[in-house]
Amino acid sequence: MADLESNAQSAPEGNTEHQGSCAPANGKHNDCEADASGIKLFVPEGVRYNCQGCGRCCSGWSVGMTEEDYGRIKDIDWQSLHPELAGKELFFHREEEFKAGLAGHPHYTKPRADGSCPFLINKLCFIHGHLGEDQKPVTCRLFPYSFVETPSGVYTGVVYNSMAAAKNQGDLLTDQKDALLDYLALTRKYATALNKTAAAMEVKDKPKSLETGAQVDAPVESNVPFQTVELTLGTVVTWEEFLEVDNKLMDLMLNRKDLNIFQVLPAGSEILQKAIRLKRAGSPMTELRDFDPVVASDADMTPGAVEEMTLRTMFYRFFIYPMIRVDEKGLWQMQRRNILNPVNAFMVARSFSRYTFSALGAILFKHAKVPGAGNMNLEAAAKKHFEPLSKELDDYFKRWLYLKLFAKTYFGPAAAGFGVVSGYNCLMASIIAVMIFAKCCATSRKEKALNIDDIYEAYWRLDRELLTMGQVSKQESVAFNFAFATPRLFHKMLFELQQGFKGGS
Ligand code: SF4
């Protein structure tokens, strides 16, 4: 374990010819060699994962199941197999919402009062133990891997809602390519199964004929995403042009060891702004190769109220809202038709007042009940003077950012259709929010240095919420994309936070 723990500190090694285990000769993603099956799989450097059996990823949410998953699990008499399962409701159903396109799956596991999966017994999955690993819901089998299909190939990553991933424990992903290809095949099969379920239920999104009102087939679109990429609202580039931007970002992450996280983040923003200017001027994106991202600094670096409130909104979304959600399971486990029942209507009203009250408290009044820290003044915690960030922590933040950028999960289809700038700003908000979370935890213990265990905990919580944000409705996605599209949105907050890491009282 000591050996594994030491890996938690490793940052990706520098590599001018970037691109994980699929490194091309000339630094371009799309020149990567395909394997025997014709798949180009890009795997990030320095990223480790193997399940360590802590059981933590089996709590905090309900596991979504396809009809196929549910079909093979529902008929087992679980109640008689273990006393912990006896007399328990193990599933709930959202078929109506799934049909309407409002839920990701038709069936879910029903968590216990503490938010853990009902099948988690002594930190082990009872379905796995009783039926075998391949009988678990596919969501569980694929977790925590991500696979993003692009015109260049498939980009792999892991999410930190697994503690082993957050701690960078296990073998390097670059040494697990065969296993990753198996998971990729399963991911593709799973997407097909989910679409089949949707088709069988005549699900959603089919446009209606203006003449008859009947549902008609939507026009056929390319099934390879990212034919084009929205850099920001109204500025769209080809995938080839985006690769120039991506290579520049990867170069920043892998080769600029002289920059700390407070310098890397704004430098990434400058690269995006330069790319937008090039596109709008009709200049070739290759000009980005010679661009040196010098970070602009305003004379006044005091954050404005809008910037602060947007950041606190994200803090609420990442850390406060999920705690209430676990307490209010009745609300999201209810099918829409049940809302007219007076008891349920009362529950809905009570839940929404709770959400609203806590949101206003955090966003407007800067106070929140932070997990692991209790009631905190968020502004005071953010401004509190702390010891400078250690290299270990600086590397940790940079590795998370590198992984997100590499895996292509921060924009486009994997991120509810965010543009690149909005997705990048969301990553910046995430890092600031994690630092505030860890400052709250340390402050509650009267400490003045960030603690790596608080950072693990923060990322474990945050990455789950980034995943759920990727599944929001189209309307919510448009609103988020718009709200995050402002250039250099969180630079002043970042600067203020950096000033707080200079020690002193
Ligand atoms: S079904 Fe098994 S693997 Fe999936 S969340 Fe529940 S306990 Fe964990």
Residues whose N, C-alpha, C, O or C-beta is under 5 A from the ligand:
A	BS01	SF4	C58 V63 C117 F119 L120 L124 C125 C140
